[in-house]
């Protein structure tokens, strides 16, 4: 069975490294499908916090630091 979860990675763990360190916590909850948002570069102007993107292939530098 699949138990998925969507979360805002920057709010849950600041960046992808922090998210990686917390995967065991999510696994203990039973999560086996994860959709972290936002990962791609976003416009600087107010946007919809994850669905408005500048590029579908460029990872936002704020989530990899």
Secondary structure as UniProt FT lines:
FT   STRAND          4..8
FT   HELIX           9..13
FT   HELIX           16..21
FT   HELIX           23..29
FT   STRAND          33..37
FT   HELIX           61..63
//
